[in-house]
Amino acid sequence: MTFDFHATTLEDKRAELIEIIRGQLIVSCQAADGHALRDTHALTKIARACVDGGAPAIRCGGYGGVEDISSIAQECNVPVFGLTKEGDTGVYITPTKESVKAVIAAGAAVVCADATSRPRPDGSTFADLVGVAHAEGSLIMADCATPEDIANAHEAGADLLSTTLAGYTPDREKTTGPDFDCLREGRTLVGEDAFLIGEGRFHTPADVAHGRLAGADAIIAGTAITDPGFITAQFASLLR
């Protein structure tokens, strides 16, 4: 059964969503082409298991695109944070206005989109994507790479902000684990009223706890929960 907001206005939808996810762990359930789990049915069952384990929302789509979003949205009665991945260089996370519309049509409660200042394939800006999402009655989360991206996305009207891309663009060095400094600096720039999510390389429960202390209102984790290959390698490494 697909999740439906009780609220009707964007402001009230945002408040309802925040009440659901504040202080919680959201799980990202994605697999790239060539990965053993690159199968919509398999990812849908994993997402359902994560919801059964307490995840209040699921981030999904990626290279599985709208098919994954639709399947998971129908199977899991929680808000779905949806995205597409189109290509693998430059801006490829929900990169265009049409991508935003497709993610919403597939059943996502929240659209996740690259919020960096890099050029987009259709010449749009992140503010343009915010406008499209809101015109469609949907919330939008900004996938940011730097504290400045976080501040700019907040100014552009993003409903949620995240550190998803920290370390994945030339603008910031990739940290071994989560980029806690990006979280702290971003929080300082946007203040306490903005809803800021820590995402990117949260691989342990300790990382999640630290992220909350660093200023995150919620955390998104994926690989360490939903990728059996990664999990197996972590266990096996202790025996070598």
C-alpha positions in Angstrom: 0.0 0.0 0.0 1.5 3.3 -1.1 2.2 5.9 1.6 -0.1 9.0 1.5 0.2 12.2 3.4 -2.7 13.2 5.6 -1.7 16.8 5.0 -2.6 18.6 1.7 -0.4 21.7 1.8 3.3 21.6 1.2 4.0 23.2 4.5 1.9 20.6 6.3 3.4 17.8 4.3 6.8 18.9 5.3 5.8 19.0 9.0 4.2 15.6 8.8 7.3 14.1 7.1 9.6 15.6 9.7 7.6 14.2 12.5 8.0 10.8 10.9 11.8 10.9 10.3 13.3 13.2 12.9 15.9 11.4 14.9 15.5 8.3 12.8 17.5 6.1 10.4 16.4 6.1 6.8 17.6 3.3 4.7 18.9 3.7 1.1 18.1 0.6 -1.0 19.8 0.8 -4.4 22.0 -1.3 -6.6 24.0 -0.2 -9.7 24.0 -2.0 -13.0 26.2 -5.1 -12.8 25.6 -5.6 -9.0 24.3 -8.9 -7.9 21.2 -7.2 -6.4 20.4 -5.2 -9.5 16.8 -6.5 -9.6 13.7 -4.5 -8.7 12.0 -7.5 -7.0 15.0 -8.2 -4.8 15.4 -4.6 -3.8 11.7 -4.3 -3.0 11.9 -7.2 -0.6 15.1 -5.8 1.0 13.3 -2.4 1.4 10.3 -4.2 3.0 12.7 -6.0 5.4 14.2 -2.7 6.4 10.8 -1.2 7.1 10.0 -4.3 9.2 13.2 -3.5 11.1 12.1 0.0 11.9 13.1 2.2 9.0 10.5 5.1 8.8 11.4 5.9 5.1 13.3 4.4 2.2 15.6 6.1 -0.3 15.5 4.3 -3.7 15.6 4.5 -7.4 19.1 5.3 -8.7 19.9 3.2 -11.8 16.8 1.2 -11.2 14.9 4.5 -11.7 11.2 4.8 -11.7 10.6 1.0 -11.8 12.3 0.6 -8.4 10.6 3.7 -6.9 7.1 2.5 -8.0 7.6 -1.1 -6.8 9.0 -0.1 -3.4 6.4 2.7 -2.9 3.6 0.1 -3.5 5.1 -2.5 -1.2 6.2 -0.3 1.7 3.7 2.0 3.4 6.4 4.6 4.3 7.6 7.7 2.6 9.8 7.0 -0.3 12.7 9.3 -1.2 13.0 8.8 -4.9 15.8 9.6 -7.4 17.0 8.6 -10.8 20.7 8.2 -11.8 21.3 9.2 -15.4 24.9 8.7 -16.4 27.8 8.6 -14.0 29.6 12.0 -14.4 28.6 15.6 -13.6 25.1 16.1 -12.4 23.4 12.7 -12.7 21.1 12.4 -9.7 17.6 13.5 -10.8 19.3 16.0 -13.1 16.5 17.6 -15.0 13.0 19.0 -14.6 11.6 16.0 -16.5 13.4 13.7 -14.1 11.8 15.4 -11.1 8.3 14.8 -12.7 9.1 11.2 -13.4 10.2 10.5 -9.8 7.0 12.1 -8.5 4.8 10.2 -11.0 6.4 6.9 -9.8 5.1 7.4 -6.3 7.9 9.1 -4.4 6.9 11.3 -1.4 10.2 13.2 -1.7 12.3 13.9 -4.7 16.1 13.7 -4.2 18.2 15.8 -6.6 21.7 17.0 -7.0 21.9 20.5 -5.5 25.4 21.4 -6.5 26.0 24.4 -8.8 27.3 22.3 -11.6 25.6 22.6 -15.0 22.6 20.3 -15.6 21.7 18.6 -18.9 18.6 20.7 -19.5 20.2 24.0 -18.4 18.1 24.2 -15.3 19.2 25.3 -11.8 18.4 23.5 -8.5 16.0 26.3 -7.8 14.1 25.3 -11.0 13.9 21.7 -9.8 12.5 23.0 -6.5 9.8 24.9 -8.4 8.8 21.9 -10.4 8.6 19.6 -7.4 6.5 22.1 -5.4 4.2 22.8 -8.4 3.6 19.0 -8.5 2.7 19.1 -4.8 5.9 17.2 -3.8 8.7 17.8 -1.3 12.3 17.9 -2.5 15.6 17.0 -0.8 18.9 18.6 -1.8 21.8 16.2 -2.3 24.7 18.5 -1.4 28.5 18.2 -1.7 29.6 21.2 0.5 28.4 23.4 3.3 27.9 26.1 0.7 25.7 23.8 -1.3 23.6 23.2 1.8 23.2 27.0 2.4 22.4 27.6 -1.3 19.8 24.8 -1.4 18.2 26.1 1.8 17.9 29.5 0.2 16.5 27.9 -3.0 13.6 26.4 -1.0 14.6 22.8 -0.5 12.5 21.1 2.1 15.3 18.8 3.3 19.0 19.1 3.0 21.6 16.2 3.0 25.3 15.7 2.7 24.9 12.9 0.1 27.6 14.2 -2.3 30.2 15.2 0.2 33.5 13.8 -1.2 32.0 12.8 -4.5 32.7 16.1 -6.4 36.0 17.9 -6.9 34.9 20.5 -4.4 35.6 18.5 -1.2 38.1 15.8 -0.3 36.5 12.4 0.3 36.7 11.4 4.0 37.2 7.8 5.0 33.9 7.7 6.8 31.1 10.3 7.0 32.1 13.9 6.4 31.1 15.2 9.9 32.8 18.5 9.3 30.5 19.1 6.3 27.5 18.4 8.6 28.8 20.8 11.3 29.6 23.6 8.9 26.4 23.1 7.1 24.4 23.3 10.3 26.2 26.5 11.3 25.3 28.1 7.9 21.6 27.2 7.9 20.7 27.3 11.6 18.5 25.0 13.6 15.3 25.5 11.7 16.5 23.7 8.5 16.1 19.9 8.4 19.6 18.5 7.7 20.3 14.8 7.0 23.6 13.1 7.3 24.3 10.8 4.3 27.3 9.3 2.8 29.6 6.5 4.2 27.6 5.9 7.4 28.9 2.4 7.9 28.5 1.7 11.6 26.0 2.4 14.4 28.7 4.6 15.9 28.8 6.7 12.7 25.1 7.2 13.0 25.3 8.3 16.6 28.2 10.6 15.8 26.2 12.1 12.9 23.4 13.1 15.2 25.9 14.8 17.6 27.4 16.6 14.6 24.1 18.2 13.8 22.1 15.8 11.7 18.3 15.7 12.3 18.2 12.2 10.7 20.7 9.8 9.0 20.5 7.9 5.8 22.6 4.7 5.5 22.6 2.2 2.7 25.5 0.0 1.8 26.3 -1.1 5.3 22.7 -2.4 5.7 21.5 -3.4 2.2 24.6 -4.8 0.4 25.4 -8.3 1.5 28.7 -8.2 -0.4 29.9 -5.2 1.6 28.7 -6.7 4.9 30.4 -10.1 4.2 33.7 -8.3 3.4 33.6 -6.5 6.7 33.2 -9.7 8.6 35.7 -11.6 6.5 38.4 -8.9 6.9 38.7 -9.6 10.6 39.7 -13.2 9.8 42.5 -12.4 7.4 
